[in-house]
């Protein structure tokens, strides 16, 4: 399926990022293949069953990480009109209890796999690293992260926060982990997008490599 492979190549050109995404999707694909399940005909109940099985061998943050990768893949297939809807959108991950208002944090090994492996030689790399950092350290829906305008990354007191627009018009605010804050700041500074705060935080690039005003989808 061409759109499926484009997700890992044209959409995620950075080789190290490609490998990090591919690892999670490959495990899910193997699970589906073993059960003769067609990726294009999956239902939420089947994806929920897979996520439940993962909980027997992976930590809660890792399970949420895998679910996030699956959601992002299906979001891409929906945008490409391969699928009418994202079957993973309604699947809930395991609860992760956050104490004292602290943001969820992956283990050092998991964070290193998804964040530190990303090259930062171009502005596009900085964007990809910042996007992954927000997803990893907040466990927010990929769609909600991509839809953020610059103003939804804001300072409140001494902390920086992320504001996500969830379904039903609900707002969800999460304190920014210091590493996510560092990576988002680096992206904003390199792209020069800090002034127009109504425009998208994560954007596409034009043919000449310039940052556009269009959201990254």
KEBASE-656164 format. One record per residue (C-alpha): residue number from 1; residue in one letter; x, y, z. Coordinates in nm, 3 decimals. Each point is the difference from the previous one (the first is absolute). Layout:
BEGIN
num->NUM	residu->A	u->X	v->Y	w->Z .
...
***
This chain:
BEGIN
num->1	residu->X	u->0.000	v->0.000	w->0.000 .
num->2	residu->X	u->0.172	v->0.317	w->-0.126 .
num->3	residu->X	u->-0.146	v->0.237	w->0.260 .
num->4	residu->X	u->0.112	v->-0.229	w->0.281 .
num->5	residu->X	u->0.364	v->0.010	w->-0.110 .
num->6	residu->X	u->-0.015	v->0.372	w->-0.072 .
num->7	residu->X	u->-0.072	v->0.049	w->0.371 .
num->8	residu->X	u->0.351	v->-0.127	w->0.075 .
num->9	residu->X	u->0.180	v->0.158	w->-0.297 .
num->10	residu->X	u->-0.151	v->0.316	w->-0.145 .
num->11	residu->X	u->-0.174	v->0.100	w->0.322 .
num->12	residu->X	u->0.287	v->-0.099	w->0.232 .
num->13	residu->X	u->0.316	v->0.046	w->-0.207 .
num->14	residu->X	u->0.237	v->0.005	w->0.298 .
num->15	residu->X	u->0.150	v->-0.349	w->0.018 .
num->16	residu->X	u->0.023	v->-0.023	w->0.378 .
num->17	residu->X	u->-0.356	v->0.126	w->0.045 .
num->18	residu->X	u->-0.115	v->-0.247	w->-0.263 .
num->19	residu->X	u->0.154	v->-0.287	w->0.199 .
num->20	residu->X	u->-0.163	v->0.111	w->0.327 .
num->21	residu->X	u->-0.346	v->0.012	w->-0.157 .
num->22	residu->X	u->0.053	v->-0.317	w->-0.199 .
num->23	residu->X	u->0.089	v->-0.201	w->0.312 .
num->24	residu->X	u->-0.341	v->0.056	w->0.159 .
num->25	residu->X	u->-0.198	v->-0.047	w->-0.323 .
num->26	residu->X	u->0.194	v->-0.314	w->-0.094 .
num->27	residu->X	u->-0.101	v->-0.167	w->0.325 .
num->28	residu->X	u->-0.362	v->0.091	w->-0.059 .
num->29	residu->X	u->0.014	v->-0.122	w->-0.361 .
num->30	residu->X	u->0.148	v->-0.333	w->0.113 .
num->31	residu->X	u->-0.284	v->-0.041	w->0.249 .
num->32	residu->X	u->-0.256	v->0.066	w->-0.276 .
num->33	residu->X	u->0.173	v->-0.233	w->-0.247 .
num->34	residu->X	u->0.003	v->-0.284	w->0.251 .
num->35	residu->X	u->-0.378	v->0.034	w->0.027 .
num->36	residu->X	u->-0.062	v->0.059	w->-0.372 .
num->37	residu->X	u->-0.129	v->0.351	w->0.067 .
num->38	residu->X	u->0.002	v->0.251	w->-0.285 .
num->39	residu->X	u->0.128	v->0.341	w->0.115 .
num->40	residu->X	u->-0.261	v->0.173	w->-0.216 .
num->41	residu->X	u->-0.287	v->-0.186	w->0.166 .
num->42	residu->X	u->0.094	v->0.035	w->0.364 .
num->43	residu->X	u->-0.263	v->0.096	w->0.252 .
num->44	residu->X	u->0.053	v->0.185	w->0.332 .
num->45	residu->X	u->-0.073	v->-0.317	w->0.198 .
num->46	residu->X	u->0.292	v->-0.182	w->-0.167 .
num->47	residu->X	u->0.243	v->0.282	w->0.067 .
num->48	residu->X	u->-0.124	v->0.015	w->0.359 .
num->49	residu->X	u->0.073	v->-0.371	w->0.033 .
num->50	residu->X	u->0.355	v->0.055	w->-0.126 .
num->51	residu->X	u->0.059	v->0.284	w->0.246 .
num->52	residu->X	u->-0.127	v->-0.218	w->0.283 .
num->53	residu->X	u->0.244	v->-0.277	w->-0.096 .
num->54	residu->X	u->0.289	v->0.247	w->-0.001 .
num->55	residu->X	u->-0.070	v->0.087	w->0.362 .
num->56	residu->X	u->0.111	v->-0.349	w->0.101 .
num->57	residu->X	u->0.357	v->0.064	w->-0.117 .
num->58	residu->X	u->0.053	v->0.376	w->-0.023 .
num->59	residu->X	u->-0.017	v->0.291	w->0.242 .
num->60	residu->X	u->-0.296	v->0.237	w->-0.013 .
num->61	residu->X	u->0.203	v->0.279	w->-0.168 .
num->62	residu->X	u->0.126	v->-0.248	w->-0.260 .
num->63	residu->X	u->-0.353	v->-0.122	w->-0.075 .
num->64	residu->X	u->-0.113	v->0.359	w->-0.046 .
num->65	residu->X	u->0.298	v->0.057	w->-0.227 .
num->66	residu->X	u->-0.104	v->-0.293	w->-0.222 .
num->67	residu->X	u->-0.361	v->0.117	w->-0.011 .
num->68	residu->X	u->0.118	v->0.347	w->-0.099 .
num->69	residu->X	u->0.201	v->-0.142	w->-0.290 .
num->70	residu->X	u->-0.300	v->-0.201	w->-0.122 .
num->71	residu->X	u->-0.228	v->0.302	w->0.022 .
num->72	residu->X	u->0.246	v->0.212	w->-0.196 .
num->73	residu->X	u->0.024	v->-0.259	w->-0.277 .
num->74	residu->X	u->-0.377	v->-0.026	w->-0.036 .
num->75	residu->X	u->-0.035	v->0.380	w->0.014 .
num->76	residu->X	u->0.233	v->0.013	w->-0.300 .
num->77	residu->X	u->-0.204	v->-0.263	w->-0.185 .
num->78	residu->X	u->-0.319	v->0.195	w->0.067 .
num->79	residu->X	u->0.156	v->0.323	w->-0.131 .
num->80	residu->X	u->0.101	v->-0.191	w->-0.314 .
num->81	residu->X	u->-0.358	v->-0.127	w->-0.040 .
num->82	residu->X	u->0.111	v->-0.360	w->0.033 .
num->83	residu->X	u->-0.231	v->-0.041	w->0.299 .
num->84	residu->X	u->-0.325	v->0.182	w->0.082 .
num->85	residu->X	u->0.079	v->0.013	w->0.372 .
num->86	residu->X	u->0.276	v->-0.074	w->0.249 .
num->87	residu->X	u->-0.087	v->-0.329	w->0.177 .
num->88	residu->X	u->0.249	v->0.079	w->0.277 .
num->89	residu->X	u->-0.142	v->0.343	w->0.083 .
num->90	residu->X	u->-0.257	v->-0.135	w->0.247 .
num->91	residu->X	u->0.235	v->-0.251	w->0.165 .
num->92	residu->X	u->0.103	v->0.099	w->0.350 .
num->93	residu->X	u->0.341	v->-0.075	w->0.135 .
num->94	residu->X	u->0.064	v->-0.114	w->0.358 .
num->95	residu->X	u->-0.032	v->0.263	w->0.269 .
num->96	residu->X	u->0.319	v->0.169	w->0.108 .
num->97	residu->X	u->-0.025	v->0.167	w->0.338 .
num->98	residu->X	u->0.188	v->0.328	w->0.030 .
num->99	residu->X	u->0.079	v->0.115	w->0.354 .
num->100	residu->X	u->0.058	v->0.358	w->0.115 .
num->101	residu->X	u->-0.085	v->0.139	w->-0.344 .
num->102	residu->X	u->0.316	v->-0.133	w->-0.161 .
num->103	residu->X	u->-0.010	v->-0.092	w->-0.370 .
num->104	residu->X	u->0.040	v->-0.367	w->-0.097 .
num->105	residu->X	u->0.358	v->-0.099	w->-0.080 .
num->106	residu->X	u->0.128	v->-0.297	w->-0.198 .
num->107	residu->X	u->0.291	v->-0.203	w->0.125 .
num->108	residu->X	u->0.341	v->0.127	w->-0.107 .
num->109	residu->X	u->0.037	v->-0.284	w->-0.250 .
num->110	residu->X	u->-0.339	v->0.059	w->-0.162 .
num->111	residu->X	u->0.049	v->0.375	w->-0.017 .
num->112	residu->X	u->0.344	v->-0.047	w->-0.152 .
num->113	residu->X	u->-0.143	v->-0.227	w->-0.269 .
num->114	residu->X	u->-0.262	v->0.253	w->-0.112 .
num->115	residu->X	u->0.168	v->0.332	w->0.070 .
num->116	residu->X	u->0.378	v->-0.015	w->0.023 .
num->117	residu->X	u->0.038	v->-0.207	w->-0.316 .
num->118	residu->X	u->-0.141	v->0.276	w->-0.218 .
num->119	residu->X	u->0.257	v->0.196	w->-0.197 .
num->120	residu->X	u->-0.017	v->0.379	w->0.028 .
num->121	residu->X	u->0.194	v->0.113	w->-0.306 .
num->122	residu->X	u->-0.298	v->0.178	w->-0.159 .
num->123	residu->X	u->-0.294	v->0.211	w->0.114 .
num->124	residu->X	u->-0.230	v->-0.284	w->-0.108 .
num->125	residu->X	u->0.187	v->-0.234	w->0.236 .
num->126	residu->X	u->-0.057	v->0.246	w->0.284 .
num->127	residu->X	u->-0.370	v->0.003	w->-0.082 .
num->128	residu->X	u->-0.021	v->-0.380	w->0.002 .
num->129	residu->X	u->0.190	v->-0.020	w->0.330 .
num->130	residu->X	u->-0.224	v->0.261	w->0.161 .
num->131	residu->X	u->-0.316	v->-0.172	w->-0.125 .
num->132	residu->X	u->0.112	v->-0.337	w->0.134 .
num->133	residu->X	u->0.103	v->0.156	w->0.331 .
num->134	residu->X	u->-0.347	v->0.145	w->0.053 .
num->135	residu->X	u->-0.167	v->-0.333	w->-0.086 .
num->136	residu->X	u->0.241	v->-0.202	w->0.217 .
num->137	residu->X	u->-0.011	v->0.220	w->0.309 .
num->138	residu->X	u->-0.372	v->0.080	w->-0.004 .
num->139	residu->X	u->-0.154	v->-0.314	w->-0.159 .
num->140	residu->X	u->-0.237	v->0.233	w->-0.182 .
num->141	residu->X	u->-0.175	v->-0.106	w->-0.319 .
num->142	residu->X	u->0.212	v->0.064	w->-0.307 .
num->143	residu->X	u->-0.291	v->0.186	w->-0.158 .
num->144	residu->X	u->-0.028	v->0.231	w->0.301 .
num->145	residu->X	u->0.374	v->0.072	w->-0.005 .
num->146	residu->X	u->0.008	v->0.077	w->-0.372 .
num->147	residu->X	u->-0.303	v->0.231	w->0.037 .
num->148	residu->X	u->0.173	v->0.220	w->0.261 .
num->149	residu->X	u->0.057	v->0.365	w->-0.090 .
num->150	residu->X	u->0.313	v->0.166	w->0.140 .
num->151	residu->X	u->-0.208	v->0.167	w->0.272 .
num->152	residu->X	u->-0.088	v->-0.341	w->0.146 .
num->153	residu->X	u->0.359	v->-0.022	w->0.121 .
num->154	residu->X	u->-0.009	v->0.263	w->0.272 .
num->155	residu->X	u->0.155	v->0.110	w->0.327 .
num->156	residu->X	u->-0.199	v->-0.006	w->0.321 .
num->157	residu->X	u->0.192	v->0.107	w->0.307 .
num->158	residu->X	u->0.346	v->-0.151	w->-0.023 .
num->159	residu->X	u->-0.111	v->-0.298	w->-0.208 .
num->160	residu->X	u->-0.069	v->-0.044	w->-0.369 .
num->161	residu->X	u->-0.316	v->-0.190	w->-0.095 .
num->162	residu->X	u->-0.158	v->-0.172	w->-0.298 .
num->163	residu->X	u->-0.370	v->0.049	w->-0.074 .
num->164	residu->X	u->-0.178	v->-0.268	w->-0.205 .
num->165	residu->X	u->-0.342	v->0.034	w->-0.160 .
num->166	residu->X	u->-0.173	v->-0.332	w->0.053 .
num->167	residu->X	u->-0.320	v->-0.137	w->-0.146 .
num->168	residu->X	u->-0.321	v->0.164	w->0.113 .
num->169	residu->X	u->0.170	v->0.339	w->0.036 .
num->170	residu->X	u->0.182	v->-0.098	w->0.317 .
num->171	residu->X	u->0.334	v->0.158	w->0.086 .
num->172	residu->X	u->0.275	v->-0.203	w->0.163 .
num->173	residu->X	u->0.302	v->0.181	w->0.144 .
num->174	residu->X	u->0.320	v->-0.184	w->0.090 .
num->175	residu->X	u->0.320	v->0.141	w->0.156 .
num->176	residu->X	u->0.291	v->-0.029	w->-0.242 .
num->177	residu->X	u->0.272	v->-0.245	w->0.090 .
num->178	residu->X	u->0.334	v->0.185	w->-0.003 .
num->179	residu->X	u->0.133	v->-0.207	w->-0.292 .
num->180	residu->X	u->-0.314	v->0.058	w->-0.208 .
num->181	residu->X	u->0.029	v->0.370	w->0.082 .
num->182	residu->X	u->0.364	v->0.005	w->-0.117 .
num->183	residu->X	u->-0.079	v->-0.172	w->-0.329 .
num->184	residu->X	u->-0.307	v->0.213	w->-0.075 .
num->185	residu->X	u->0.197	v->0.318	w->0.075 .
num->186	residu->X	u->0.276	v->-0.113	w->-0.237 .
num->187	residu->X	u->-0.254	v->-0.062	w->-0.278 .
num->188	residu->X	u->-0.177	v->0.335	w->0.050 .
num->189	residu->X	u->0.329	v->0.192	w->0.004 .
num->190	residu->X	u->0.140	v->-0.176	w->-0.310 .
num->191	residu->X	u->-0.325	v->0.038	w->-0.195 .
num->192	residu->X	u->-0.057	v->0.361	w->0.111 .
num->193	residu->X	u->-0.368	v->-0.062	w->0.077 .
num->194	residu->X	u->-0.024	v->0.146	w->0.348 .
num->195	residu->X	u->-0.171	v->0.328	w->-0.092 .
num->196	residu->X	u->-0.312	v->-0.115	w->-0.186 .
num->197	residu->X	u->-0.153	v->-0.200	w->0.282 .
num->198	residu->X	u->-0.333	v->-0.070	w->-0.173 .
num->199	residu->X	u->0.171	v->-0.208	w->-0.270 .
num->200	residu->X	u->0.077	v->-0.373	w->0.036 .
num->201	residu->X	u->0.285	v->-0.105	w->0.228 .
num->202	residu->X	u->0.105	v->-0.294	w->-0.220 .
num->203	residu->X	u->0.010	v->0.089	w->-0.370 .
num->204	residu->X	u->0.089	v->-0.132	w->-0.341 .
num->205	residu->X	u->0.288	v->0.114	w->-0.220 .
num->206	residu->X	u->-0.022	v->0.145	w->-0.350 .
num->207	residu->X	u->0.192	v->-0.115	w->-0.306 .
num->208	residu->X	u->0.282	v->0.239	w->0.077 .
num->209	residu->X	u->0.027	v->-0.126	w->0.356 .
num->210	residu->X	u->-0.172	v->0.298	w->0.157 .
num->211	residu->X	u->-0.242	v->-0.043	w->0.290 .
num->212	residu->X	u->-0.360	v->0.045	w->-0.116 .
num->213	residu->X	u->-0.308	v->0.109	w->0.196 .
num->214	residu->X	u->-0.168	v->-0.337	w->-0.056 .
num->215	residu->X	u->-0.039	v->-0.259	w->0.279 .
num->216	residu->X	u->0.215	v->-0.312	w->-0.014 .
num->217	residu->X	u->-0.235	v->-0.283	w->-0.102 .
***
